[in-house]
């Protein structure tokens, strides 16, 4: 049985399987017809390169929120285009759907909407748009990829903003703008009022008392225009995930809530993201511009897998302000060995500044310590207890060096840090 040269070539390329039957010429003829129809179908398919594609992207998205991204597709060819379009996004952009069917007449246009629900901060980028067209017989078609670059900036979640109204109400109490007055605290004189039982006798104004022939006390309000410097550690320890959230994201949440609160209190807030180099800096911004600058600066920053250079932090703080300030170090209070360089730098800061170390803790440690039913669970419980003891030792060392320590689970640390700020305000230490 003779077989033509083109059929041998197809078999050699693996395009057509060899079938040996008694009617070989019939098979060759059938394959020839199929091949001819395929060639015709490809020739009649619309060219995917005849499309014009434009993107419309949202400016920014908060982590966990959704926003639409649109593709406008215009058929500039002479044939009706039928096929499939794939819009390639990074997986962390959470794009759905990424594949859509197309049917466009010559000169026709379609707008395709993709919903973005990113689950990572930073720049989430779109790749090429691949279009595969098919011929009228659906046997074959053409494919081409259009480079339509695009990027969406994913901002920090800032879910801790739900705690802001209650902390602002507390701030108004401290500032004397509600009916509740915190007596005898603060460092800036506010007003005089009559003495009531329970007032601090040290607040009595004896001259005013002599003039009015009744006990009168001074009221105070916290000083304004204080300096708050937040240093966020972006080194390797900030990459660990706790409750499915990187420690760095928890530090960002804490810094945002503290920044919003301190700005409303009239204080000046500066933020520095640092490991071995400055990864981001926010200085001089006030009011609504502060939060906007903070989220824009934080959005593209990911943890760097290097040890943080704590020896450079005191000089870094001096470059921000030469006045006494509240310095917040958003970092990890871990084992004594890993925290040795941080402990060495703390005395240089506490000599001039009020220092607060904010560290996220893993709530799973407390649960692991309590589970001791099996031998494996006993070993895990012992390891978790050792980790807690190490954290306690580092915290005690920080307090001996004059720093304050605030710890909490990812959901609890931001409001805990805000409460500590308010407590320092109420005590007149800031």
ZIQUI-V246818 format. One record per residue. N is the residue number from 0. PSI is psi in whole degrees, -180 to 180 (999 if undefined). D_LAST is the distance of its C-alpha to the last C-alpha in Angstrom with 1 decimal. Layout:
n;psi;d_last
N;PSI;D_LAST
N;PSI;D_LAST
This chain:
n;psi;d_last
0;126;99.2
1;143;97.9
2;133;94.3
3;160;93.3
4;-38;91.1
5;-31;88.1
6;-39;88.0
7;-41;88.0
8;-42;85.1
9;-39;83.1
10;-42;83.9
11;-36;82.8
12;-7;79.5
13;12;78.9
14;-38;79.0
15;130;82.1
16;151;83.2
17;127;86.8
18;118;89.0
19;113;92.5
20;177;94.9
21;-19;98.4
22;64;97.5
23;-37;95.3
24;-31;96.2
25;-39;95.0
26;-42;91.6
27;-41;91.5
28;-41;92.4
29;-43;89.7
30;-36;87.1
31;-40;88.3
32;-44;88.0
33;-43;84.4
34;-42;83.5
35;-43;85.0
36;-37;83.2
37;-43;79.9
38;-44;80.5
39;-41;81.4
40;-40;78.3
41;-41;76.0
42;-33;77.8
43;-14;77.4
44;143;73.7
45;146;71.3
46;127;69.5
47;-15;65.8
48;-5;65.2
49;7;66.3
50;147;63.0
51;125;60.2
52;131;56.8
53;147;53.5
54;145;50.0
55;114;47.5
56;149;44.1
57;153;40.9
58;-45;38.1
59;155;35.6
60;138;35.4
61;145;32.5
62;129;33.2
63;-14;35.3
64;168;36.5
65;151;40.0
66;149;41.3
67;143;44.9
68;133;46.3
69;142;49.7
70;125;52.7
71;119;55.4
72;125;58.7
73;130;61.7
74;107;65.2
75;2;66.8
76;-177;69.9
77;-5;73.3
78;155;73.3
79;131;71.6
80;125;68.8
81;136;68.4
82;-155;66.2
83;137;62.8
84;135;59.5
85;122;56.7
86;113;53.2
87;115;51.5
88;158;47.7
89;143;45.5
90;-36;45.6
91;-8;41.8
92;-18;42.1
93;42;43.8
94;131;46.5
95;138;49.2
96;157;52.1
97;-13;52.8
98;131;56.6
99;145;58.5
100;144;62.2
101;145;63.4
102;102;66.4
103;128;66.6
104;164;69.6
105;128;70.2
106;-5;67.6
107;161;65.7
108;153;61.9
109;145;59.6
110;120;55.9
111;131;54.5
112;129;51.1
113;131;49.1
114;124;46.1
115;125;43.2
116;78;40.9
117;150;39.1
118;18;37.5
119;147;35.8
120;172;33.3
121;-164;34.4
122;117;37.6
123;117;40.4
124;149;43.6
125;141;47.0
126;-147;50.2
127;162;53.7
128;115;55.5
129;129;58.8
130;128;61.7
131;115;64.9
132;156;67.8
133;153;71.0
134;178;74.6
135;-24;76.6
136;-7;78.1
137;23;74.8
138;-33;76.3
139;177;74.1
140;-158;71.8
141;161;69.4
142;142;65.8
143;154;63.4
144;127;59.7
145;131;57.9
146;106;54.8
147;77;52.4
148;153;48.9
149;156;45.8
150;145;42.2
151;132;39.5
152;125;35.8
153;117;34.3
154;160;30.6
155;154;28.2
156;-45;28.8
157;48;25.4
158;-17;26.7
159;-2;23.2
160;-16;22.9
161;-21;24.7
162;-8;21.5
163;-45;19.7
164;-43;21.3
165;-36;20.3
166;-32;16.6
167;-35;16.8
168;-42;18.6
169;-38;15.8
170;-40;13.4
171;-34;16.0
172;-44;16.2
173;-34;12.6
174;-2;13.3
175;22;16.5
176;8;19.0
177;-179;21.0
178;-16;23.0
179;131;20.5
180;128;18.0
181;117;15.3
182;140;16.3
183;15;14.8
184;169;11.1
185;178;8.3
186;2;8.7
187;121;11.0
188;137;14.6
189;-59;16.3
190;179;19.8
191;149;22.2
192;170;24.2
193;148;26.7
194;137;26.0
195;156;26.7
196;134;27.4
197;-14;24.4
198;150;22.0
199;123;20.2
200;-21;22.7
201;-13;20.1
202;-1;19.1
203;130;22.8
204;103;23.5
205;-32;26.9
206;-47;28.1
207;-34;27.7
208;-41;29.3
209;-36;32.2
210;-37;32.8
211;-10;32.9
212;33;34.5
213;150;32.1
214;129;28.9
215;138;25.9
216;153;22.2
217;145;19.2
218;150;16.8
219;158;13.2
220;152;11.2
221;146;7.6
222;150;7.3
223;173;8.9
224;35;10.0
225;167;7.0
226;132;8.7
227;120;9.3
228;120;12.4
229;120;14.6
230;114;17.6
231;123;20.4
232;118;23.2
233;19;26.5
234;-168;28.7
235;-33;31.5
236;-20;29.6
237;-7;28.1
238;-18;31.7
239;143;32.4
240;132;32.9
241;126;31.5
242;42;32.9
243;32;34.7
244;130;31.5
245;146;30.5
246;-33;27.2
247;-39;26.3
248;-37;26.7
249;-40;24.4
250;-40;21.7
251;-43;22.3
252;-44;22.0
253;-42;18.6
254;-39;17.4
255;-44;19.1
256;-43;17.6
257;-41;14.0
258;-43;14.9
259;-42;16.6
260;-47;13.9
261;-34;11.0
262;-42;13.8
263;-24;14.8
264;-4;11.4
265;8;11.9
266;159;9.8
267;128;12.0
268;130;13.1
269;140;15.5
270;135;17.7
271;130;20.1
272;123;23.0
273;143;24.4
274;-85;27.0
275;-8;29.3
276;164;28.8
277;116;26.4
278;-19;27.7
279;152;25.6
280;137;22.9
281;115;21.0
282;143;19.5
283;-4;19.3
284;143;20.0
285;162;18.5
286;-146;19.6
287;-28;22.6
288;-24;23.3
289;-53;20.3
290;-39;21.6
291;-44;25.1
292;-37;24.3
293;-48;22.6
294;-35;25.5
295;-36;28.0
296;-38;26.5
297;-30;26.3
298;-49;29.7
299;2;32.0
300;125;30.1
301;158;31.7
302;142;31.0
303;130;32.6
304;62;34.7
305;161;33.4
306;135;31.2
307;136;27.7
308;84;27.4
309;-24;24.2
310;-23;25.2
311;-8;24.6
312;-44;21.0
313;-44;19.3
314;-35;21.5
315;-43;20.7
316;-39;16.9
317;-31;17.9
318;-21;20.2
319;-45;17.5
320;146;15.1
321;0;15.5
322;165;12.1
323;136;9.1
324;164;7.7
325;115;7.1
326;117;10.9
327;122;12.7
328;106;16.3
329;98;18.6
330;-161;21.6
331;123;24.1
332;99;23.9
333;-144;27.6
334;153;30.2
335;-37;29.4
336;-44;31.8
337;-22;30.2
338;6;26.7
339;-44;27.8
340;-35;26.8
341;-43;23.2
342;-34;22.9
343;-27;24.2
344;-19;21.6
345;-45;18.5
346;-32;18.8
347;-28;18.7
348;-42;15.3
349;-17;13.7
350;-31;15.0
351;-28;12.5
352;163;9.9
353;119;8.0
354;131;11.0
355;128;12.0
356;121;15.8
357;124;17.2
358;136;20.9
359;140;23.7
360;157;26.3
361;112;29.9
362;-19;31.0
363;-24;34.5
364;-43;34.0
365;-38;33.7
366;-39;36.8
367;-36;38.7
368;-32;38.0
369;-19;39.8
370;111;42.9
371;36;45.4
372;-34;48.7
373;171;50.4
374;-42;50.4
375;-40;48.5
376;-33;45.8
377;-43;45.5
378;-43;44.9
379;-40;42.3
380;-40;40.6
381;-41;40.6
382;-42;39.1
383;-39;36.3
384;-38;35.6
385;-40;35.5
386;-42;33.0
387;-40;30.7
388;-40;31.1
389;-43;30.2
390;-39;27.0
391;-38;26.2
392;-42;27.0
393;-41;24.7
394;-42;21.8
395;-39;22.6
396;-40;22.8
397;-41;19.4
398;-38;17.9
399;-30;20.0
400;1;18.7
401;4;15.1
402;155;14.1
403;151;13.3
404;131;16.1
405;123;16.7
406;161;20.3
407;163;22.6
408;166;25.8
409;-38;25.8
410;-20;25.6
411;-23;22.9
412;-46;20.4
413;-51;18.9
414;-31;18.3
415;-41;17.0
416;-40;14.3
417;-40;13.4
418;-38;13.4
419;-37;11.1
420;-46;8.5
421;-37;9.3
422;-39;9.4
423;-37;5.9
424;-46;5.3
425;-33;8.4
426;-3;7.9
427;18;5.5
428;-9;3.8
429;999;0.0
